Amino acid sequence: MAKMRINVVGVPVDIFAQEDLADEIVKMEQKKGTKQICFVTIWDILKARRNKEFMACLKNADLILPTSKSIVKGAKFLKLPEPVRYNPFPTIIQILATLEKHYKSLYLLGGRKDTLMTAERNLRATFPGLQIVGRYVGYYPKNIETDIISAIYKASPSLTLISNGIHAGNCWAYRRRKQFSSSIMLYDKDIFKIFAKQKKRVSQETFEKGLEIWQKILKNPIKIFLIFPYIWYKILLIFFRIFRKKSTNIIS
């Protein structure tokens, strides 16, 4: 299945079969320049509509993989081809396994020192054929960022995996995309904590049911107020269903 890019309430999302991911990663790694994979939630969709830089980041990304069930339902409501949902953790595991199979390299950026070191140790044990060519913690002073970028440039990793402690998240890599030699950039806020076993990942069963938001609400009840942006998302879907032509929502 060829990749197709659609617009969900004006924000780009890719339709891409999971069984094609390994081949796509190999092709992407061989391309020159900086490449980027972005996981997007319904909250990212809403953020992109009000943040021009984040919208530009998504439009420039090589793969935009939806994680929220509401995005899939939204595309269906708009009578667009239905995207495939991606659970970030097993997807990242698949990407790392693909890179290991081809003897590629990895750079780790983000997290606190203890989290990063534990995550690296566990990654080395799980993917012994994957060369980790560097790492640096998040929450770093701004005056050393040039050195970090230079280190990534010199290491030229196949994949730079970015986690918490990196200001601007996906936009960090987008802003600096011309400063790296060649690398796939992938951001996930919690991935190092999960690798370090400091945080539980969302189970596949919970993910498939689309109930992951309730785990967050149980841990932080104030997130119940996300109901209001969710209602706004529903209003946007109705607007686009009535006033936008289907053809304008399919990019490629």
C-alpha positions in Angstrom: 0.0 0.0 0.0 1.5 3.3 -1.1 1.6 6.2 1.4 -1.2 8.7 1.1 -1.3 12.0 2.8 -4.7 13.5 3.8 -5.9 16.6 5.7 -7.9 16.1 8.9 -9.4 19.5 9.7 -6.6 21.1 7.8 -3.7 19.2 9.3 -1.7 16.6 7.4 -1.9 12.9 8.4 -0.4 9.9 6.6 -2.2 6.7 5.7 0.5 4.1 5.8 0.3 0.3 6.3 2.2 -1.1 9.3 3.6 -4.0 7.2 5.4 -1.5 5.0 7.1 0.3 7.8 10.4 -1.6 7.8 10.9 -1.1 4.0 10.0 2.6 4.4 12.6 3.0 7.2 15.3 1.5 5.0 14.4 3.8 2.1 14.2 6.8 4.4 17.6 6.1 6.0 19.2 6.0 2.6 17.9 9.4 1.6 20.2 12.4 2.0 19.6 15.1 4.6 17.5 15.2 7.7 14.3 13.1 7.8 11.6 13.2 10.4 8.9 10.9 11.7 6.1 12.5 13.8 3.5 10.7 16.0 0.4 12.9 16.2 -2.5 12.8 18.7 -5.8 14.7 18.5 -4.2 17.3 20.7 -1.3 17.7 18.1 -4.0 18.2 15.4 -5.5 21.1 17.4 -2.0 22.5 18.2 -1.0 22.5 14.6 -4.1 24.6 13.7 -2.9 27.4 16.0 0.8 27.0 15.7 2.3 27.8 12.3 5.7 26.4 13.1 4.3 23.0 14.2 2.1 22.9 11.1 5.2 23.5 9.0 7.0 20.8 10.9 4.3 18.3 10.1 4.0 19.3 6.4 7.8 18.9 6.1 7.8 15.5 7.9 8.5 12.3 6.0 6.0 10.3 8.0 3.1 11.6 10.1 1.6 8.6 12.0 -1.7 9.1 13.9 -2.0 7.6 17.4 -5.5 8.8 18.4 -8.6 6.9 17.6 -10.4 10.2 17.2 -8.2 11.0 14.2 -9.3 7.8 12.5 -12.9 8.5 13.3 -12.5 12.1 12.1 -11.2 11.0 8.7 -14.0 8.5 8.4 -16.5 11.3 9.3 -15.0 13.5 6.6 -15.4 10.6 4.1 -11.7 10.3 3.6 -9.6 7.1 3.4 -9.2 5.7 6.9 -5.7 6.0 8.5 -3.9 3.3 10.4 -3.3 4.0 14.1 0.2 3.6 15.4 1.1 2.7 19.0 4.3 4.6 19.5 6.2 2.2 21.7 5.9 -1.0 19.5 6.4 1.2 16.5 9.7 2.5 17.8 10.7 -1.1 18.7 10.0 -2.1 15.1 12.1 0.8 13.8 15.0 0.0 16.1 14.8 -3.7 15.1 14.9 -2.7 11.4 17.9 -0.5 11.9 19.7 -3.3 13.9 19.0 -5.8 11.1 20.9 -3.5 8.7 23.7 -2.7 11.2 22.7 1.0 11.5 23.4 3.5 14.3 21.5 5.4 17.0 22.0 8.7 18.9 20.0 9.3 22.2 19.0 12.8 23.2 17.0 13.7 26.2 16.0 12.6 29.7 17.7 13.0 33.0 21.1 11.4 33.4 20.0 8.3 35.3 17.1 7.7 33.0 19.3 8.1 29.9 22.0 5.8 31.1 19.5 3.1 32.2 17.7 3.4 28.9 20.9 3.1 26.9 22.0 0.1 28.9 18.7 -1.6 28.2 18.8 -0.7 24.6 22.2 -2.2 24.2 21.0 -5.4 25.8 17.9 -5.6 23.6 19.5 -4.5 20.3 23.2 -5.6 20.5 23.7 -5.1 16.8 22.5 -1.5 16.9 25.5 0.8 17.3 24.8 3.6 19.8 27.2 6.4 18.6 26.4 9.0 21.2 24.0 10.4 23.8 23.3 13.6 25.7 20.8 14.5 28.4 17.9 16.8 28.1 17.3 19.9 30.2 20.7 21.2 29.1 21.9 24.8 29.3 21.2 26.7 26.1 24.9 27.7 25.7 26.0 24.1 25.0 23.4 23.3 22.3 25.8 24.1 19.5 28.1 21.4 20.9 25.2 18.9 20.9 24.3 19.7 17.4 27.9 19.4 16.3 28.2 16.0 18.0 25.1 14.7 16.2 26.4 16.0 12.9 29.8 14.3 13.4 28.2 11.0 14.5 25.8 11.0 11.6 23.5 8.5 13.2 20.8 6.6 11.2 18.3 7.6 13.8 18.3 10.3 16.5 15.8 9.3 19.2 14.6 12.3 21.1 12.8 12.2 24.4 11.8 14.4 27.4 13.8 17.5 28.3 14.2 18.7 24.8 12.3 22.0 24.4 9.8 22.2 21.6 9.7 18.5 21.0 9.2 17.7 17.3 9.9 21.3 16.4 13.4 21.1 17.9 14.5 18.8 15.1 12.5 20.8 12.5 14.2 24.1 13.4 17.7 22.5 13.1 17.0 20.2 10.2 19.7 21.9 8.0 22.4 21.5 10.7 22.5 17.7 10.6 24.4 15.7 8.0 21.8 12.9 7.6 19.6 11.3 10.2 16.0 10.3 10.9 14.7 12.4 13.8 12.0 10.9 16.0 10.6 12.4 19.1 8.6 10.7 21.9 8.3 12.4 25.2 8.2 9.2 27.4 10.3 6.7 25.4 13.4 6.9 27.6 11.4 6.6 30.8 9.7 3.5 29.3 13.1 2.0 28.2 14.4 2.7 31.7 11.3 1.0 33.2 10.5 4.2 35.1 7.1 4.5 33.4 4.7 1.9 32.1 3.8 1.9 28.4 0.2 1.8 27.2 -0.8 -1.8 26.7 -1.8 -2.9 23.2 -5.3 -3.8 24.5 -5.9 -0.4 26.0 -4.5 1.3 22.8 -6.7 -0.7 20.5 -9.8 0.3 22.6 -8.7 3.9 22.4 -8.8 4.2 26.2 -5.2 5.5 26.8 -6.5 9.0 27.7 -8.3 7.6 30.7 -5.0 6.4 32.2 -3.7 10.0 32.0 -6.9 11.3 33.6 -6.6 8.9 36.5 -3.1 10.0 37.1 -3.9 13.7 36.6 -7.6 14.4 37.1 -7.2 18.0 35.8 -6.9 16.5 32.3 -10.6 15.9 32.4 -10.8 19.5 31.0 -9.5 18.2 27.7 -13.2 17.6 27.0 -13.4 21.2 25.9 -10.8 21.0 23.1 -12.3 17.6 22.2 -15.6 19.3 21.7 -13.9 21.9 19.6 -12.4 19.2 17.4 -15.9 17.7 16.9 -17.2 21.2 15.8 -14.3 21.5 13.4 -15.1 18.1 11.9 -18.7 19.2 11.3 -17.5 22.5 9.7 -15.1 20.6 7.3 -17.8 18.0 6.5 -20.3 20.8 5.4 -18.0 23.4 3.8 -15.0 21.6 2.5 -14.8 19.4 -0.6 -13.4 15.9 -0.1 -10.9 16.5 -2.9 -9.3 19.3 -1.0 -8.5 17.0 1.9 -6.5 14.5 0.0 -2.9 15.7 -0.6 -1.3 12.8 -2.3 
